[in-house]
Amino acid sequence: MTNSNDTTVSSVDGAAEITADSGYQGAEVATMTTNEITTQATETQAPEAKPAKAPKAKKEPRSYPFLTKAQIAANIANDFSFACLVITTLYDRQTTFEQETKSTLNKNRRGFMSSHAVNGTKVALKIKAGEALTVEDQAHVEAIAPRYTKQMADHFRAAAIEADPSLAEKAACFFTAQ
């Protein structure tokens, strides 16, 4: 098929091909596949107005009954006594052997990670004994506590479910059994 602009359209093996003589000496030739033609044609056409979408019905929000990681992080940043509670809770979650040796032996995702075990244990023992914390100890609390928001969220959720078993039903909406 030939157009008035010296354009030839041919089909080979089901794929359309257009060859256009550019009109320059030396006959520059451009070859385009069907997909390229379709893409170019849609780009040059004026955009059609899309029909307005119907607004989606809003789902009733499920209120999450537990502390979130973000809430825990905010509490740690704003309340030093809460950060101290996190440190003592992490200490309590470690195994007895880990507490005695001030290390992390088991990779059970409970308690301090190995890089925080020595300082975290030392500070936790001071907090539990009611001793005053030094500036260095306070710096350890502020550095260590924010790293454990996920573990604390799990801990506080389990404690809330233990205190009020009816929360287990609400938790089932948010968590799948593993």
Steps between C-alpha positions, in 0.01 A plus 500: 500500500640846411403840644535836332800572726702210351425280802484125451309273737568126483431203719750222553413203724209688659716798606426822317793705387505854363781631288503875435717682251616808682549697178870558561765394252650176611145383590502479880258224588322452832337172593237476774323199647128487572553565871709809426234628261226448759707670769583795274140536387367506856763754605406741220124475549323740733439336836148381549309607807483212744167435664488605863545214743231438753623565853595188689297410801704564810570200714436528866842552657619226726638646815830342588486425873875465557800733512657541156871526426456870421323564830772313687772698320323826588467393865869409516600835349274705728507309830829387654321283757333309214842451338622358833198267504600378153855427619379300802246314287772407251714374789209291631445348156854363484574147614646444846836407354507817289415709806777341704767529232386841368508361147271377229539132426163397358373651178142496626421866424433564869692745709808693400698442184863408565634853445267636771509211747779622729391862533128417492537244779713734711245783470200268552651368824554856625140595414363189674714570809373858510848645462555841343606492136811682387503719192668213316226258610232743385674524163494119476127496575434766236711315244383144567125527567389641161650199320245258646159643406391186314594270788324731745187512283492119507559497875231757584249329266560162669470662845173670404354175364608318816332766716183507287440181297218667303769699319613177334195521273589855397860397444383227261375774264851640471723194524495164329598180678850383412 
